[in-house]
Amino acid sequence: MNRHVNAISGRLSLRPPQRHSLEILHRITEIVPPSKQTDLKTALEVIQAEYPSITDFERAFPSLCFALATGVGKTRLMGAFVTYLHLAHGINNFFVLAPNLTIYNKLIADFTPNTPKYVFKGIAEFAQEAPEIITGDDYESKAGTLFDQVLRCKINIFNISKIVSEVRGGKAPRIKRLSEYIGESYFDYLASLPDLVLLMDESHRYRANAGMHAINELKPILGLELTATPFVETSRGAEPFNNVIYDYALGRAIADGFVKEPAVVTRKGFNPSEMSKEAIEQLKLEDGVRLHEQTKVQLETYARESGREIVKPFVLVIARDITHAAQLKQLIESETFFEGRYGDKVIQVDSSKTGAKEEEMISRLLKVEDPDEPTEIVIHVNMLKEGWDVTNLYTIVPLRAANARILIEQSIGRGLRLPYGKRVGVTAVDRLNIVAHDKFQEIVDEANQPDSQIQMQTVVLDPDEIEKKTKTVVSQSTLATQLGTRPETTSSTEVASSEAKPIFTTPTEQKVAQATYEAIKKLENNPGKVPSTSYLENKEIQESVVKDVTAIFTPTQLEMEGITEKPDIAAIVKKATELIVQQTIDIPRILVVPKGEVESGFHSFQLDLSTLRFPPISEELWVQHLRTGETEVIGIGKGGIREKRLEDYVVRGLFDFDDIAYEQHSDLLYDLASQTVAHFQSYLKGDEVPKVLWGHQKEIADFIHAQMQEHYWEDENVEYEVVVSKGFTELKPSAYTASATEEPLDFKVSPKDKSNMSKYLFGGFKKCLYPVQKFDSEGERVLSVILDREADKWFKPAKGQFQIFYKSGSDHPEYQPDFVAETEDAIYMLEPKARNNMTNPDVLAKKDAAEKWCKNASDHTAKHSGKPWHYRLIPHDTIAENMSIELLGK
């Protein structure tokens, strides 16, 4: 593979469909080098020989369409295209075309350095001298100086209206008028460039005669089109493009996890025949809002648990017309709709707004992702077109009469983008909900049709559960409560109350105690000097902390805060330190790092292909199969790439795995691919083999990759060293989703519904370092009873508390122990597990990693008169309240 393709893919972190598009561009420029002298007919014949889907360029120059689903990343791909053509072919002039003002402004922002989504971030060649950005608004002001310079790369960004404006008053569009600075019009200047490449965003918008004519007049050497809808709507129906070279459909994007998983939602036992049209509409709207409130809490819980930014979701309501939209807005703003809670949180988006009201509407719409912007419900009537790219749309309520296919197509397009760039494995974060009670079965049936792009998940709401209010409960350590600290909260958040009362009662004492805690946390990073919290009581360290805190509370600072009596800082520091020692379990931060570079790879082996028996795919089934989204494939003749070697189908599928470096493993990959091809050739006819290899590429790659994990190796002779980077670590807060109306249950009492244990929040602990906890099983609850009786202190760790990583194939995911308990003699890491999972490979890998961590921790604490660490893997059926901690797991 070309070195530029590899380098750009790595630096820009291209997704597989983006990289594949770049590979295609590389191949096209190999077989048809871009030039003004290119013969159109010859170029078409050469390209068509390798890419049969290209039957016509549809322009007066070679133009190729990359049809990528919404949310996959077309703008970043543009950046990759520009970078490749500049670095590999020395092309310096680019013209990026936008279909409307929204996308035009978005493209300018994304191509401008030091912006959040800068498309060239990571490209070293552009770090010192970024491409010159010329827009449809400033090209005239730059003409006096710009064109006398030899710039290494220039990117023109224009709205289509700038070059196809109708002639008015006998005057041509401004871009075609004579410029005295360059002696010709700017349009003619561009058309005369020997290396102009045209990039067309949302290229389905440039198929009208005026747009086609203006684009052809630019005379670029190459056109690169990007769109998620590679067809034109006509009176005869949708007419597909004839120049689609790569088609990565929505079904593939959903299956590959690049966008949200769409789900159609209904109520349990819902019968539309029993309700009027108006009643159904109001129920859908109310259930959509109820679902939104639950999603909002779940998103906040995930963010607080993972330490990521909080995402504020919103609801999109699709109205029939402007009158209907206004009625819905009036209903939502009324006191009868959830007590008027959404009166200032709803906007109506349609063409009825003008002037200041239109500006306010657009401003709120564009800021809907901002957590501080109040909008939570958007009602729209056909105004949300391309360019409105948001990541926080989670609930859609379609109230427009339409058939199921239109509902699917119009509903999900704007809501598929993921807030964190990829799925995180949490349903609430990864799913888009479409509330369609009356259309539920119709949508499900439509999604299951052979020519449907996607398959929809189904969600059936329990009326009792959906109407329950939930909240995010932040459980911070009892220590934090006693020090008087509180995390930032939102309207959906509650900080779990602790029975422990603040030790420091006055505001001044609390400020000094909190400053003491901050000063002590800085000492975490000096394990040589402070290897455990007990060392904090050392006189020298006490004096150091007092000095740091005193420096904060200077006489000037005390006066500014209105404190007239100087606090006894030494006494407060001593008291706070004693509290920290009592309310903390010392958890060292242990890193096991290799000395030198670690070599790894995969051994050669013979694949077991006996269960891989895909049947032949007929031409009719081939097309049907491609458009279900189940196998993420593209039909021959429907866009995509046809490989020269059968083995390349297999190798290309294995490219997507992060643990496979092609340069290192190419021989092995082709050996495995040859085995696979030979296997299919043993029972399929010649022309059936490529169809199966293509149609089931992902399943085949997954099948092979799973077997490769069994033959993964790392250099066993590598020496490792144990590094303690912190003597102790702060206890992280936990976050849970819980009922907004129910109090935490008594942990000593078993709940009635043990099968759904994780929904309950428990409290009432005496020895736990947190006020509330959640348990995944009845065994965990019983274990907490034992610990609260026998341990000095215990807790369930939050994510990231330990940073223990275990080996799972070639990956190293993080392991989070279930319980940690300290007794008079030792500290225990406890992991209750179902009996039938005790020999699971991942469970044993976690056990091995945890035991090594405990040994290293014990070695560290032994040097400083600390307690040893022990790991216990406990079968769930041995946990009983009469057990002792020492006997658990033995």
Secondary structure as the mmCIF struct_conf table of DSSP 4:
data_model
#
loop_
_struct_conf.conf_type_id
_struct_conf.id
_struct_conf.beg_label_comp_id
_struct_conf.beg_label_asym_id
_struct_conf.beg_label_seq_id
_struct_conf.end_label_comp_id
_struct_conf.end_label_asym_id
_struct_conf.end_label_seq_id
HELX_RH_AL_P HELX_RH_AL_P1 ARG A 3 ARG A 11
TURN_TY1_P TURN_TY1_P1 LEU A 12 SER A 13
HELX_RH_AL_P HELX_RH_AL_P2 PRO A 16 ILE A 31
BEND BEND1 VAL A 32 VAL A 32
TURN_TY1_P TURN_TY1_P2 LYS A 36 GLN A 37
HELX_RH_AL_P HELX_RH_AL_P3 LEU A 40 GLU A 50
TURN_TY1_P TURN_TY1_P3 PRO A 52 SER A 53
BEND BEND2 ARG A 59 PHE A 61
STRN STRN1 SER A 63 LEU A 68
TURN_TY1_P TURN_TY1_P4 THR A 70 GLY A 71
BEND BEND3 VAL A 72 VAL A 72
HELX_RH_AL_P HELX_RH_AL_P4 LYS A 74 HIS A 89
STRN STRN2 ASN A 93 ALA A 98
BEND BEND4 PRO A 99 ASN A 100
HELX_RH_AL_P HELX_RH_AL_P5 LEU A 101 ASP A 110
TURN_TY1_P TURN_TY1_P5 PHE A 111 PHE A 111
BEND BEND5 THR A 112 THR A 112
TURN_TY1_P TURN_TY1_P6 PRO A 113 ASN A 114
BEND BEND6 THR A 115 THR A 115
TURN_TY1_P TURN_TY1_P7 PRO A 116 LYS A 117
TURN_TY1_P TURN_TY1_P8 VAL A 119 GLY A 122
HELX_RH_3T_P HELX_RH_3T_P1 ALA A 124 PHE A 126
TURN_TY1_P TURN_TY1_P9 ALA A 127 ALA A 127
BEND BEND7 GLN A 128 GLU A 129
HELX_LH_PP_P HELX_LH_PP_P1 ALA A 130 PRO A 131
STRN STRN3 GLU A 132 THR A 135
TURN_TY1_P TURN_TY1_P10 GLY A 136 ASP A 138
HELX_RH_AL_P HELX_RH_AL_P6 TYR A 139 LEU A 146
TURN_TY1_P TURN_TY1_P11 PHE A 147 ASP A 148
BEND BEND8 GLN A 149 GLN A 149
BEND BEND9 ARG A 152 ARG A 152
STRN STRN4 LYS A 154 ASN A 159
TURN_TY1_P TURN_TY1_P12 ILE A 160 ILE A 160
HELX_RH_AL_P HELX_RH_AL_P7 SER A 161 VAL A 164
HELX_LH_PP_P HELX_LH_PP_P2 SER A 165 VAL A 167
STRN STRN5 ARG A 168 ARG A 168
TURN_TY1_P TURN_TY1_P13 GLY A 169 GLY A 170
STRN STRN6 LYS A 171 LYS A 171
HELX_RH_3T_P HELX_RH_3T_P2 ARG A 174 LYS A 176
BEND BEND10 ARG A 177 ARG A 177
STRN STRN7 LEU A 178 SER A 179
TURN_TY1_P TURN_TY1_P14 GLU A 180 GLY A 183
STRN STRN8 GLU A 184 SER A 185
HELX_RH_AL_P HELX_RH_AL_P8 TYR A 186 SER A 192
TURN_TY1_P TURN_TY1_P15 PRO A 194 ASP A 195
STRN STRN9 LEU A 196 ASP A 201
TURN_TY1_P TURN_TY1_P16 GLU A 202 GLU A 202
HELX_RH_3T_P HELX_RH_3T_P3 SER A 203 TYR A 206
BEND BEND11 ALA A 208 ALA A 208
HELX_RH_AL_P HELX_RH_AL_P9 ASN A 209 GLU A 217
TURN_TY1_P TURN_TY1_P17 LEU A 218 LEU A 218
BEND BEND12 ILE A 221 ILE A 221
STRN STRN10 LEU A 222 THR A 227
BEND BEND13 ALA A 228 ALA A 228
STRN STRN11 PHE A 231 THR A 234
TURN_TY1_P TURN_TY1_P18 SER A 235 ARG A 236
STRN STRN12 GLY A 237 PRO A 240
BEND BEND14 ASN A 242 ASN A 242
STRN STRN13 VAL A 244 TYR A 248
HELX_RH_AL_P HELX_RH_AL_P10 LEU A 250 ALA A 255
TURN_TY1_P TURN_TY1_P19 ASP A 256 GLY A 257
BEND BEND15 PHE A 258 VAL A 259
STRN STRN14 GLU A 261 ARG A 267
TURN_TY1_P TURN_TY1_P20 LYS A 268 GLY A 269
HELX_RH_3T_P HELX_RH_3T_P4 PRO A 272 GLU A 274
BEND BEND16 MET A 275 MET A 275
HELX_RH_AL_P HELX_RH_AL_P11 LYS A 277 SER A 306
TURN_TY1_P TURN_TY1_P21 GLY A 307 GLY A 307
HELX_LH_PP_P HELX_LH_PP_P3 ARG A 308 VAL A 311
STRN STRN15 PHE A 314 ILE A 318
BEND BEND17 ARG A 320 ASP A 321
HELX_RH_AL_P HELX_RH_AL_P12 ILE A 322 GLU A 333
BEND BEND18 SER A 334 SER A 334
TURN_TY1_P TURN_TY1_P22 GLU A 335 PHE A 337
HELX_RH_3T_P HELX_RH_3T_P5 PHE A 338 GLY A 340
TURN_TY1_P TURN_TY1_P23 ARG A 341 ASP A 344
BEND BEND19 LYS A 345 LYS A 345
STRN STRN16 VAL A 346 VAL A 349
BEND BEND20 ASP A 350 ASP A 350
TURN_TY1_P TURN_TY1_P24 SER A 351 SER A 352
HELX_RH_AL_P HELX_RH_AL_P13 GLY A 355 LEU A 366
TURN_TY1_P TURN_TY1_P25 LYS A 367 GLU A 369
TURN_TY1_P TURN_TY1_P26 PRO A 371 ASP A 372
BEND BEND21 GLU A 373 GLU A 373
STRN STRN17 ILE A 377 HIS A 380
BEND BEND22 VAL A 381 ASN A 382
TURN_TY1_P TURN_TY1_P27 GLU A 386 GLY A 387
BEND BEND23 THR A 391 THR A 391
STRN STRN18 LEU A 393 PRO A 398
BEND BEND24 ARG A 400 ARG A 400
HELX_RH_AL_P HELX_RH_AL_P14 ALA A 404 ILE A 412
HELX_RH_3T_P HELX_RH_3T_P6 GLY A 413 GLY A 415
TURN_TY1_P TURN_TY1_P28 PRO A 419 TYR A 420
BEND BEND25 GLY A 421 LYS A 422
BEND BEND26 GLY A 425 GLY A 425
HELX_RH_AL_P HELX_RH_AL_P15 THR A 427 ASP A 430
STRN STRN19 ARG A 431 VAL A 435
HELX_RH_3T_P HELX_RH_3T_P7 HIS A 437 LYS A 439
HELX_RH_AL_P HELX_RH_AL_P16 PHE A 440 ALA A 447
TURN_TY1_P TURN_TY1_P29 ASN A 448 ASN A 448
BEND BEND27 GLN A 449 GLN A 449
TURN_TY1_P TURN_TY1_P30 PRO A 450 ASP A 451
BEND BEND28 GLN A 453 GLN A 453
STRN STRN20 GLN A 457 LEU A 461
HELX_RH_AL_P HELX_RH_AL_P17 PRO A 463 ILE A 466
TURN_TY1_P TURN_TY1_P31 GLU A 467 GLU A 467
BEND BEND29 LYS A 468 LYS A 468
STRN STRN21 THR A 470 SER A 475
HELX_RH_AL_P HELX_RH_AL_P18 THR A 478 LEU A 483
TURN_TY1_P TURN_TY1_P32 GLY A 484 GLY A 484
TURN_TY1_P TURN_TY1_P33 SER A 491 SER A 492
STRN STRN22 THR A 493 VAL A 495
HELX_LH_PP_P HELX_LH_PP_P4 ALA A 496 SER A 497
BEND BEND30 GLU A 499 ALA A 500
HELX_LH_PP_P HELX_LH_PP_P5 LYS A 501 PRO A 502
BEND BEND31 ILE A 503 ILE A 503
BEND BEND32 THR A 506 THR A 506
HELX_RH_AL_P HELX_RH_AL_P19 PRO A 507 LEU A 523
TURN_TY1_P TURN_TY1_P34 GLU A 524 ASN A 525
TURN_TY1_P TURN_TY1_P35 PRO A 527 LYS A 529
BEND BEND33 PRO A 531 SER A 532
HELX_RH_3T_P HELX_RH_3T_P8 THR A 533 GLU A 537
BEND BEND34 ASN A 538 ASN A 538
HELX_RH_AL_P HELX_RH_AL_P20 LYS A 539 ILE A 552
BEND BEND35 PHE A 553 PHE A 553
HELX_RH_AL_P HELX_RH_AL_P21 PRO A 555 MET A 560
TURN_TY1_P TURN_TY1_P36 GLU A 561 GLY A 562
BEND BEND36 GLU A 565 GLU A 565
HELX_LH_PP_P HELX_LH_PP_P6 LYS A 566 PRO A 567
HELX_RH_AL_P HELX_RH_AL_P22 ILE A 569 GLN A 582
TURN_TY1_P TURN_TY1_P37 GLN A 583 GLN A 583
STRN STRN23 ARG A 589 PRO A 594
BEND BEND37 LYS A 595 GLY A 596
HELX_LH_PP_P HELX_LH_PP_P7 GLU A 597 GLU A 599
STRN STRN24 SER A 600 PHE A 602
TURN_TY1_P TURN_TY1_P38 SER A 610 THR A 611
HELX_LH_PP_P HELX_LH_PP_P8 PHE A 614 PRO A 616
HELX_RH_AL_P HELX_RH_AL_P23 GLU A 619 LEU A 626
TURN_TY1_P TURN_TY1_P39 ARG A 627 ARG A 627
BEND BEND38 THR A 628 THR A 631
TURN_TY1_P TURN_TY1_P40 ILE A 636 GLY A 637
BEND BEND39 LYS A 638 GLY A 640
BEND BEND40 LYS A 644 ARG A 645
HELX_RH_AL_P HELX_RH_AL_P24 LEU A 646 LEU A 654
TURN_TY1_P TURN_TY1_P41 PHE A 655 ASP A 656
TURN_TY1_P TURN_TY1_P42 ASP A 658 ASP A 659
HELX_RH_AL_P HELX_RH_AL_P25 TYR A 662 GLN A 681
TURN_TY1_P TURN_TY1_P43 SER A 682 TYR A 683
BEND BEND41 LEU A 684 LEU A 684
TURN_TY1_P TURN_TY1_P44 GLY A 686 ASP A 687
HELX_RH_AL_P HELX_RH_AL_P26 GLU A 688 GLY A 695
TURN_TY1_P TURN_TY1_P45 HIS A 696 HIS A 696
HELX_RH_AL_P HELX_RH_AL_P27 GLN A 697 MET A 708
HELX_RH_3T_P HELX_RH_3T_P9 GLN A 709 HIS A 711
STRN STRN25 TYR A 712 GLU A 714
TURN_TY1_P TURN_TY1_P46 GLU A 716 ASN A 717
STRN STRN26 TYR A 720 LYS A 726
BEND BEND42 GLY A 727 PHE A 728
HELX_LH_PP_P HELX_LH_PP_P9 GLU A 730 PRO A 733
STRN STRN27 SER A 734 SER A 739
BEND BEND43 ALA A 740 GLU A 742
HELX_LH_PP_P HELX_LH_PP_P10 GLU A 743 PRO A 744
STRN STRN28 LEU A 745 ASP A 746
TURN_TY1_P TURN_TY1_P47 PHE A 747 LYS A 748
BEND BEND44 VAL A 749 VAL A 749
BEND BEND45 LYS A 752 LYS A 752
HELX_RH_3T_P HELX_RH_3T_P10 LYS A 754 LYS A 759
STRN STRN29 PHE A 762 GLY A 763
BEND BEND46 LYS A 766 LYS A 767
STRN STRN30 CYS A 768 CYS A 768
BEND BEND47 LEU A 769 PRO A 771
STRN STRN31 GLN A 773 GLN A 773
BEND BEND48 ASP A 776 SER A 777
HELX_RH_AL_P HELX_RH_AL_P28 GLU A 778 GLU A 790
BEND BEND49 ASP A 792 ASP A 792
STRN STRN32 LYS A 793 PHE A 795
HELX_LH_PP_P HELX_LH_PP_P11 LYS A 796 ALA A 798
TURN_TY1_P TURN_TY1_P48 LYS A 799 GLY A 800
BEND BEND50 GLN A 801 PHE A 802
STRN STRN33 ILE A 804 PHE A 805
STRN STRN34 SER A 808 SER A 808
TURN_TY1_P TURN_TY1_P49 GLY A 809 SER A 810
STRN STRN35 ASP A 811 ASP A 811
STRN STRN36 GLU A 814 TYR A 815
BEND BEND51 ASP A 818 ASP A 818
STRN STRN37 PHE A 819 GLU A 822
BEND BEND52 GLU A 824 ASP A 825
STRN STRN38 ILE A 827 LYS A 833
HELX_RH_3T_P HELX_RH_3T_P11 ARG A 835 ASN A 837
TURN_TY1_P TURN_TY1_P50 MET A 838 THR A 839
HELX_RH_AL_P HELX_RH_AL_P29 PRO A 841 ALA A 862
TURN_TY1_P TURN_TY1_P51 LYS A 863 SER A 865
HELX_LH_PP_P HELX_LH_PP_P12 LYS A 867 PRO A 868
STRN STRN39 TRP A 869 PRO A 875
HELX_RH_3T_P HELX_RH_3T_P12 HIS A 876 THR A 878
TURN_TY1_P TURN_TY1_P52 GLU A 881 ASN A 882
HELX_RH_3T_P HELX_RH_3T_P13 ILE A 885 LEU A 887
TURN_TY1_P TURN_TY1_P53 LEU A 888 GLY A 889
#
